Amino acid sequence: MVKEIRLELNPSSHCKNKLNHVILKLVISFLLLGLAFRFLVSDSIGFSSLVETQRTQTPLEDTNAESPETSLPAQEPVSGYYQPNNETQLSNNAKCDLFIGDWIPDPSGPFYSNVTCRAIESHQNCMMNGRPDSGYLYWRWNPRDCELPRFNPERFLDLMRNKSWAFIGDSISRNHVQSLLCILTQVEQADEVYHDEEYRSKRWHFPSHNFTLSVVWTPFLLRADIFEDVNGVSSSEIQLHLDLLDKKWTEQYKNFDYVMIAGGKWFLKTAIYYENNTVQGCHYCPGKNLTELGFDYAYRKALQLVLRFLTRSDHKAYVFFRTTTPDHFENGEWFSGGTCNRTVPFKEGEVDMRDVDSVMRDIELEEVEKAVGIGAENGIILKLLDTTRLSLLRPDGHPGPFRQFQPFAKDKNAKVQNDCLHWCLPGPIDSWNDLVMEMMVNDGIYR
């Protein structure tokens, strides 16, 4: 300001001073523009960096690669779990859909192996049974619009201190609980404190955290008389009561703080349907002169009864309902030579869901959606763990012929029964636990 006054007081250099004045204004303007541009670019770079860190990875471009293990360096598993204030949200603050995404290469591999976990049953112990490939171990589920943190066993056990959790359902539920158990026992060994005569229902206790983990085997969730051997061979039709819940789980329900409940696959079996102790019809019972009601009729009835019990119970458990799990039998079914020999995941659009799985999942979505509102009115938290589509993309994760020990040791062309429904441990089912923890921790419950 002083310089401008002095220039104006010198009349002999008026023109020159006027020109200098204009030049000075131009210089100042350029400086201001430059400063503004610097802030703009800086913010843009910062935003781009943030987007880049949140952008999901894509599967390997070389689709001919046998497995990511051969093309990615081995790394130590990630042990840290981000704090809840690091939001896994879209820019509009809407929660991302955890169940829409892709299986991406994961060089760190699983938390455990068949050596470090003693809870793996022999028919899911693909490594011990001689499965020759290991690429199926090096993928993890990644939601399309956000990052899914890896399961943190230390934090999970801290949250479960003095709590109890039950997995209620069929053998897929037992498969899932073993996956969770294998991860947790990398932090603390659990004591098996109960099992039934057939070792289908079990309970474990983590003494340092006073945490109890249970699996309750009840394949229909309803009262059912089943006449099957351990290999699934029936001597008579299943007698299924569509209006009665299985007391095996309902009588101990009040002991559980958290529940993972699921069903589905057993409803595809031949069964006679009862209501009020009277035969109403059946599913696939030729020669019985009974009305064919269909598995979908029975499954909807069962879910309505189960969800009514859960949402109207005086016991306020935290409940997850897991959707049906598709199988990957090709060229036949489990009893007719079906196999599952694929070694890499499907990509979206490469596989369609079977009609029976679509029907089951539609029933589950419809009935759970109705039940969520009723549960909320009664103080019950009910969440849908929709693992169907992400599981559909993993035909490579089943035991296949390696449900039994060294099936081709004596004869390379031996015909053996394949398991294309359950999951190898470790395997794709481990990612279900990532989803469960994210749904628990990042949903305002423990903030």
N, C-alpha and C positions, 0 to 999 in steps of 0.2 A: 504493500500500500504506500509506503514512503517513497519507493522508487517511482511509482506512477505520479505522485504529486510533484516531485522534482522535475520530471520530464515536462509536465504541463507548465511549469514556471519558466521554461526556457523557450521564448517565442522565436528565437532565431533558428531553432532546429525542429520547428513544429511538424513539418512533413516527415522528417526522418523519425521523429519520435512516434508519430502516428503509425508509421510502418512497423516500428519496433513493437508497438503496443499490439498490433494485429498478430505479429509473429509470436509474441509471448502467449497470447490467448490460444493460438493454435498448438503451441508446445504443451500448454497445460491440458488442453483437451485431449491430445494424444496420450499424455501420461495417465489421465483418468480412464480413458478407454482401455489402455493397456492393463491397468490395475483391475478393471472390471473383467476383462478377458481372462486374466490369470485366475481370479476367483472362480469364474465359470468353468474353465478347463479343469481346475483342481477338483471341483465338486463332481464334474462329469467323470473324471478318472476314479474318484473314490466310489461313485455309484457303480461304475463298470466293474470295479474290483469286487464289490459286494455281490453283484449279480453273478460274476464268474465263480466266486467261491460257493454260491448256492446252486449253480447250475448242475443238473444231474449228469453223471457220466453215462456213456453209451457203451453197449457191448462191443467186443472186438470186431473190427471190420472184416477180418479174415474168417469167413464162415467155414473154411475148410480146416481150421486149426482143431486138433483133437480135443484140447482142453486148455483153459486159461493158465493152468499150472505150468504148461510147457513154454508159454510166451511171456509170463509175468514173473518178476523176481519174488521170492518168498519174503514175507515181512512178519514182524511180530504182531499178534492180534492187538487191536485197539482196545485199551482197557478203560479209557476215560469216557464219561458220559457227560454231555453238556448240561449246563445249568438251565433250569426251566425258563429263565428270562431270555435265553437265546431262542427266539421264536422260530419255529419251522412253519412259517406262514407265507402266503402270497402277499404281493405288494398291497392288495386291497384289504389286508387283515382277515381274509376269509381262511378258515382251516382248509388245508389241502386234503384231498382224498387219499388216505393211506393205502387204499386197496387198488389204485390204478397206478401202474408203473411198469418197471422193467427189471429183469434179473441182470445185474451188472457183474463184471469180473471183480473178484475180491481176493487179491493175492495173500491176504493175511490168514485166510482159511478159518476153520472152526475153532471154537473155544477149547475143545476137548478131542480126545481120540478114544478108540476102543481100549487103549491101554490105561488112560487116565480116568476113565469112567467105568465103574463096576456094575452099573445099573442097566446096561444094554442087554436086552434079551437076545438069545442066539439067532433068532430068525430076522432080527434087524441089524445084526452085527456083520455088515457086508464086508468089512475089511478082514475080519477073522475068517469068514467063510470063503475068501479067495477072490472077491471081485477084483479084476486086474487093473481097471482104470480108476483114477482118483480125481478127474476133472470136475465131477459133480460136487466136490467139496469146496470149490473156489468160485462160488457165485453167492451174491446176497441180494435180497429184495430192496429196490430203491423206488419209492414213490416218485411220480413224474414231476410234481411241482414243489417238492421240498426234500430235505435230507432226513433220513431216518437214522437216528443214532443207534449204535450197537447196544445190545443188552448189557446192563451193568450189574453183575451178580452181587457185588458188595452193597450197592445202593438198594437193590431189590430186597436183600435180606434185612437191611436196616429198616426198610418200610414195613416189612412183614414181622417185625419183632412182636412176640406175644400174639401172633395171629395164626389163623388156619386157612388153608386153601384146599378146595376139592375139585378134581376133574371128574365130571359125571358123564358117562356115556359108554361107547363101545370101545373096541380095540384101538381106534384112531386116537381116542382120548388117552388111552394108556400109552400109546406111542408118543403123544405130546408131553405127557407128564414125565416120561423118561428123558425126553430132550431137555426139559427144564431142570430136572434133577441132575443130569450130567453137567450142565453149566454151573449150577449152584454148588455142586460138590468140588469144584475147582477152588472154592473159597472155604467151605466147611463140609466135612464129611457128615452125612446124615445116617441116623440109625434106623434100620427097618424095624418097626415096632408092631406091625400087624400084617397078616396076609390071610386070605381065605383058603379053603382047601385046594382050589384050583389055581391059586396064585394070580387070579384075575383082578381082585381088589387088594390094594395094599395101602400102607400108611408109613410115612417116614417122619422122623423128628430131628430138627437141627437144634442141638442142645444149647449152643451159645446164644442163639436168638429166640429160643423157645418158639420156633416156627414149625408148624405141622403141615405136611403136604400129603394129600390122599388122592387115590384114584378109586372110584366106585364103578364097577363094571355092571352096567344095566343097558344093554344094547337097544332096547326099545323105549326106555324110560317109563314104560308101562308094565303092568303085570303080564308076564308071558311064560307059558310052559314051552320049553325048548327041548327038542330031542335030537341033539347033534353031538358028534364026537369032536375031538380036538382038531380034526382035519376038515371040519365043516360038512361032513356027510350026515344027512338026516335019516332017521328011521321012521319019522312020522311028521305030519304037518305041525307047524307052530300054532299054538292056541293063544291068541292075542286079545286081551281085554281092553277095548278102546275107551272105557270109562273108568279105569282104575290105574292109578299111578303105582309104580313099583316101590314098595315100602323100604326096599333096600337102601334107597337114597332119601326118601322123604322123612323117614324116622330119625335120621341123623343130620338133616339139613340145618337145624338150628345150631349145630356145632361149628359151622363154617362161616368165616368172615368174607371169604371170596369164593366164587363158584364159576367154573368154566363148564358149560353144559352143551351137549351136542348129541345128534343122532343121525338117522338117515338111511345108511346103507342096508341095514337089516330089514327095512320095510320092503325091499325088493324081493325078499324071499317068500316062498309059498307059505301062506298063513290063513287060518280060519279066524274070522273076526267075531268077537262077542261084545254085546252090550246088555247090561242087566242080566248077565249070566245066560243070555240067549244068543244063539248063532244068528248073525245078521247077514253074513255073506263071507266072501273070501277074496284073496288075491292069488291068481294062477293056481286053481285047484280043479283041473279037468277031471270029469268023472264023478264029482261029488254032488252034482245037482244043486249047487249053491249059486247065489247071485254073485257075479264078478263085480266087486265094488272098486277094485283097483288100489294100488299102493298109495296113490295121491290122496284118496279119501281117508285112509287110515292115518297117513302122516299129518294131514291137516288136523284131524281130530286129536291126535296125540299132542301136537304142538299147542293147540288151544288149551288143552287140559294142563299141560306142563306150565305154560306161561301164566295161566290163571292162578295156579298154585304159587308161582314165584312172585307175581306182582301184588298178590293179596295177602301174602304171608305177614304175620306180625314180626317176623325176623327180618331185619333190614340188611341183608347181605348185598355185597357188590357183585353183580351178576354179569358175566359175559355169555352170550350165545354165539357159538361158532357154527358157520354154515357148512354145508355138506362138502365132502372131499371127493373130487373126481378121480377115477382110476385111469390107467393108461394101457389097458390090455389091447394088444393088436393081434389080428389074425386068429381071434378066438377069445373065449372067456377063461377064467381061472381054472374051470373044470374041463375045458376043451382045447387045451394047448395054446392059449393066449400067451403072448410074450411082451416084454418091454425092454428092448435092446438099445435104445437111444442113449447117447452120451453127452448131449448138450441141450440146454433149454430151448423151448420154442420161443419165437418172437411173437409179439401181438399180431393177430391176423393169420398165423400159420396153422391154427388149430381151432376147431369149433367144439363147443360143449355138447355132450350127448343130451338127447331129449330128456332122459330120466333125471339127469343132473340139473338141467334147466327148470324142469317142473319142481323138483325139490327146493331149489334155491328161490324160485318165485314164491313158493308157499312160505318159506322161512322169512323172506323180506316182508311179505304182506302181514304175516302174523306178528312178527317182532315189532314192526312199525306201530301196529295197533296197541301192542302191549306196553311199549315204552311210555306212552302218555298215561296209561293207567298206573303204571309203576311210579311215575313221577308224582302223581297225586297222592300216592301212599308212601312216599319217601324212599322208594326202591330205585337204585341205579341199575339200569339194564342197558348193556352195550352190545352192539353187533360186531363180532369179529368175522369179517367177510373174507375168508381165505380161499374161496372157491376158485376165482379166476386166476389168482396168482399161483395157486397150486396146479391149475390146469397147464400152466406153461412149463412145468418141471417133469417131463416124462423120464428124465435121466436119473431121478432121485430114489427109485424104488429098488428093493433087493433083487427083483426078477428071479432068476434061478438060484441066486446066492442067499436065499432064505434058509438054505441048508448048507452044511459044511462041505466044501470042496466037491460040488456036484458033478464036475467033469474029470475028477482025478483018475477014475478007472476007465471012463469011456468019454472021449471028447464029443461024441454025438449022442450022448445020453438024453433021453426025453424026461425032463423033470418038471414038476409043477412050479409055475412062476408066481411071484407076489408083486403085482403091479398096482397095489392099493396102499399098503403101508410104506413107510419111509425108512431109508437107511439112517442109522445113527453113527456118527454125525451125518447131517444131510439137510435138505431144504426146509424141513419142519422146524429147524432151529430158528429160522427167521420169524416164525410165528411169535416167538418170545419177544423179539424186537418190537413187534406191533403191539403186543399186550402191554409192555412197559411204557411205550409212548402214549397209549390210550390212558393209562393210569396217571402217569407223571405230568404230562403236558396238557391236562384237561382241567386245570384249576383245582384239582383235588388236594394236591400237596404244596400249593404255592404259599 
